[in-house]
Amino acid sequence: MRHDKHGHIIPVQSKSKKDAHLLLAHTIFGDPNSNHCELYIRTIQTKDGAAAWALKIKNKISKLNTKFRKYHDMMGTTGDSKGITAEDQIDMSKTNSFTDAWNKICQEAPWYWDYKALIGACPNLIGEGIDHGADSFDVSILMPPTSKDTAPSPIDLSDHDSKSDDSTVTTKTAKGRKRAGLDAIDVKPTKLSKLAKATHPKAVKLTLAPKSPAFGGARNKADASWFSEIAQAEEETRRKYLEIKMICKKNALEYCLAKVKAATEKDKNCCEFEFQKWQYKMEMDMCCMGGGQGGSSSANQFVALDSGSMHGFGGIDGFDVGGLGGANFGSPSNMDAEAWMDPMTDEFERPLLPDNSL
């Protein structure tokens, strides 16, 4: 904050650091003799390009500040740099720590004094007002004391006018004089106050708050039994729920087994039904073939081969030989299919009839 000659605050009309960095970039890289002039002109118009050039200047200044702090510490520790603001003010004919430090710095940073003059008003870079801040010894001992000695000085109490044969001079201090005055006065002892007698703190009596009634009583016991009953009921409900769930699982398993068994029985019954149907059909076919062979009694006459034991061809029950009168078949269920089947062709064929039947 700056003030004018009348004491008024001068408003700050400075730009931001980014704008200052852009001005430096334009001065350095915008010069036609610069190696980066074409690249700078081509990219400075864009937002990203301007930010990149400003960042380059910012990084370079940061590096210069770091180097300057290092060299400033080297020059400041020698103690001979006070009042020197330029290189030509250094007497290089002398050989001391200051000239040795400058010989090392001038080769790496010949711009040291110019840079110091440029940022000399920045206290964050150049600390001012602390001359012996980095010294390892205490210089406060060289300063005059801040307060006077308050110890009483001795007072001469001898009577110079009196003629005394003693050659020894007695001196007393102010404290001794005060004590002597108190001894001369007859002071009666008084009782000390209660506050003066007390040499230890009084014991403070604390009144404890009444304790809350402990857990118990008829009501609390009733509540406890009620909660116990609730817990038992919940446990019983849980047990029954598990039992019902187990019964449901068991019934589901039995249902599945019964379903499989029923399907098996159904398949078995279907197979038996098909077999009986086929057997009945075969018997019906044989019955039809036997009825065609019988015919009328007058047309189908043949000689009985064995009237005593023969009951038909192949042992078919119900085939009765009624002499030459003819042949009558019985029920189809008593017929033997093997007697009508050819073992070579597995086909049914009619039995041979006598010649006279034709």
C-alpha positions, 0 to 999 in steps of 0.5 A: 500500500502506497501513499502520496505526499498528502497521505492518501492511499494510491490505488493499485493499478497493476496487472495480474501475474499472468499478464506480466508473464505475457508481457515478458514473453512478448518482449523476449520471444516476440522480437524479430531476432528471436529464434522462437519468433515464428512459433510465438506469433503462430501460437500466441493468439490461441488460449492454450498457446498464451497459457503455455508461453506464460507458463514458460516465463513463470517456470524460468522466474521460479528457477532464477529465484531459487538460484538467487536465494542460494547465492544471497545466502552465500554473500550474506553470511560473509558479513561484508556485503552490507552497503554494496549494490553493484559489482564495481563496488567490490575491492577485489584486491583484498583477499577475504571470504567475501571476495572468495564467495563473489569469485565463485558466484560471478562465474555462474551468475553474473546477473546477481547484482542486477537481479538483486536491484530488480527484486530488492523490494520483495521481503519474501526474497530478501530479508531486511531488518535482521542484521544478526539473525543468522549469528551463532552467538548472543549479542544481547549481552553487549546491550545495556541492562533494561532495569536498575538493580533494586538491592538496598544499599548499605547506610552508615548509621554511625554518629559522627558528632559523638565522641567515641573511643571506639575506632570501629565504625558500625554500618547497618542496612535498611533492613537491619534498621527496620528490625531494630525499630520494631524491637524497640517498640513494645508490640503485644501479640494479637490473635491471628485471624482464621484465614491466617491460621489455615495452612491447608485447604479446607475439606469440601463436603460433597452431597451425593445425588440420590441413587436411582433405584436398582432393577427390581421390584414387583413391576420390574419382575413382572416386566422381566417375566413378560419379556421371558414369555415373549422370548419363549413364544418366539422360540416355539413359533420358530420351532413350529415353523421349522417343523412345518417346513420340514413336513412340506419338504417331505410331502413334496418328496412323497408327491414326486415319488408317487408321481413317478410310480404312477407314471411307471404303472401307467406305462406297465398297464399300457404295455399289458393292454397292448399285449392282451389286445394283440393276443385277442386279435390273434385268437380272433384270426384263428377263430375266423380261419377255423370257422371257414374250415368247418362249413356245413356238416354235409359238405365237410366230412372227413375221416376221424384219425383217432376217435378215442384221443383226438380232439382236433388238430394240434390238441385244440380243445373243443374240436369234436369229431362227430363221425363223418357227420362233420366237425365243429369248433369250440370257443376261440380262447381254447385254440392253440396258436402254435398248431396253426403257425408254420415254423419256417415262415412264422405265418398262419396257415390252414390245416390240411383237410381230407380228400373226400371233404372236397 
